Amino acid sequence: MNKNDKKLFVLANELLGDVAKQKITGVSVDNTEYGDGSKHLSIVIDYVEASGTNFEIKTGR
């Protein structure tokens, strides 16, 4: 895990931990820039809970 990924992982763990009191198991980030100059950022935070669902933060293109 690189330095920026670790910072994001720590931040995501704090944010989700405060709200859902769950254990984060993974964070993935997709930061795409398209040919027309538009950008898309997607952050997916996986965490352990009884239902096995995950929490996603996305920005639209």
Residue frames as qw, qx, qy, qz and C-alpha x, y, z in Angstrom:
[[0.000, 0.893, 0.451, 0.000, 0.00, 0.00, 0.00],
 [0.436, 0.390, -0.040, 0.810, 1.54, 3.33, -1.02],
 [0.171, -0.140, -0.434, 0.874, 1.58, 6.44, 1.18],
 [0.350, -0.041, -0.138, -0.926, -1.49, 8.08, -0.42],
 [0.628, -0.217, -0.669, -0.334, -3.49, 4.85, -0.31],
 [0.455, -0.223, -0.710, 0.488, -2.63, 4.47, 3.37],
 [0.056, 0.077, 0.245, -0.965, -3.79, 8.05, 4.12],
 [0.526, -0.098, -0.377, -0.756, -7.05, 7.39, 2.27],
 [0.610, -0.197, -0.768, -0.009, -7.51, 4.09, 4.09],
 [0.267, -0.186, -0.600, 0.730, -7.02, 5.81, 7.47],
 [0.252, 0.045, 0.023, -0.967, -9.46, 8.62, 6.56],
 [0.598, -0.127, -0.565, -0.554, -12.06, 6.19, 5.25],
 [0.521, -0.204, -0.788, 0.256, -11.73, 4.06, 8.38],
 [0.074, -0.162, -0.448, 0.876, -12.28, 7.11, 10.58],
 [0.393, 0.014, -0.186, -0.900, -15.28, 8.34, 8.58],
 [0.669, -0.137, -0.616, -0.393, -17.04, 5.03, 8.31],
 [0.449, -0.111, -0.769, 0.441, -16.03, 3.96, 11.81],
 [0.089, 0.063, 0.363, -0.925, -17.66, 7.04, 13.28],
 [0.557, 0.035, -0.188, -0.808, -20.89, 6.52, 11.37],
 [0.840, -0.003, -0.403, -0.363, -21.38, 2.78, 11.13],
 [0.535, -0.569, 0.584, -0.220, -18.96, 1.44, 13.76],
 [0.970, 0.225, 0.089, -0.034, -17.79, -1.17, 11.25],
 [0.576, -0.486, 0.494, 0.434, -14.37, -2.56, 10.29],
 [0.528, 0.738, -0.237, -0.346, -13.08, -1.45, 6.87],
 [0.852, -0.105, 0.471, 0.205, -11.55, -4.30, 4.90],
 [0.551, 0.119, 0.468, 0.681, -10.61, -2.45, 1.71],
 [0.189, 0.805, 0.118, -0.550, -10.71, 0.81, -0.19],
 [0.566, 0.199, 0.538, 0.592, -10.49, 1.20, -3.96],
 [0.102, 0.746, 0.057, -0.655, -10.26, 4.45, -5.89],
 [0.554, 0.393, 0.548, 0.488, -10.87, 5.03, -9.59],
 [0.000, -0.776, -0.027, 0.630, -9.87, 8.51, -10.77],
 [0.581, 0.313, 0.600, 0.452, -10.46, 8.64, -14.52],
 [0.111, 0.632, -0.082, -0.762, -9.94, 11.58, -16.88],
 [0.670, 0.485, 0.558, 0.070, -11.71, 11.30, -20.23],
 [0.505, 0.206, 0.388, 0.743, -10.65, 12.67, -23.61],
 [0.006, 0.780, 0.375, 0.501, -13.17, 15.51, -23.41],
 [0.122, 0.464, -0.380, 0.790, -11.54, 16.77, -20.18],
 [0.693, -0.501, -0.032, -0.518, -14.26, 15.49, -17.86],
 [0.143, 0.361, -0.849, 0.360, -13.26, 13.53, -14.78],
 [0.801, -0.344, -0.317, -0.374, -14.85, 10.74, -12.76],
 [0.025, 0.423, -0.770, 0.477, -13.90, 9.81, -9.20],
 [0.828, -0.291, -0.336, -0.342, -15.22, 6.66, -7.58],
 [0.025, -0.439, 0.772, -0.459, -14.33, 5.54, -4.06],
 [0.812, -0.240, -0.435, -0.305, -15.56, 2.16, -2.85],
 [0.174, -0.491, 0.689, -0.504, -15.18, 1.31, 0.83],
 [0.735, -0.134, -0.640, -0.180, -15.65, -2.35, 1.75],
 [0.223, -0.443, 0.604, -0.624, -16.41, -3.16, 5.35],
 [0.306, -0.107, -0.944, 0.064, -17.46, -6.11, 7.46],
 [0.457, -0.098, 0.343, -0.815, -20.97, -6.25, 8.88],
 [0.548, 0.098, 0.783, -0.276, -23.70, -8.81, 9.31],
 [0.682, 0.605, 0.265, -0.315, -25.30, -8.11, 5.91],
 [0.689, -0.061, 0.486, 0.534, -21.99, -8.11, 4.01],
 [0.400, 0.857, 0.285, 0.156, -22.87, -4.97, 2.06],
 [0.562, -0.068, 0.006, 0.825, -20.50, -2.16, 1.17],
 [0.006, -0.869, -0.239, 0.434, -20.55, 1.62, 1.19],
 [0.584, 0.313, 0.358, 0.658, -19.76, 3.64, -1.93],
 [0.020, -0.786, -0.074, 0.614, -18.91, 7.30, -2.51],
 [0.547, 0.304, 0.544, 0.559, -19.15, 8.35, -6.15],
 [0.105, 0.600, -0.006, -0.793, -19.04, 11.59, -8.07],
 [0.689, 0.570, 0.442, -0.071, -20.87, 11.82, -11.36],
 [0.489, -0.009, 0.447, 0.749, -19.30, 12.43, -14.73]]
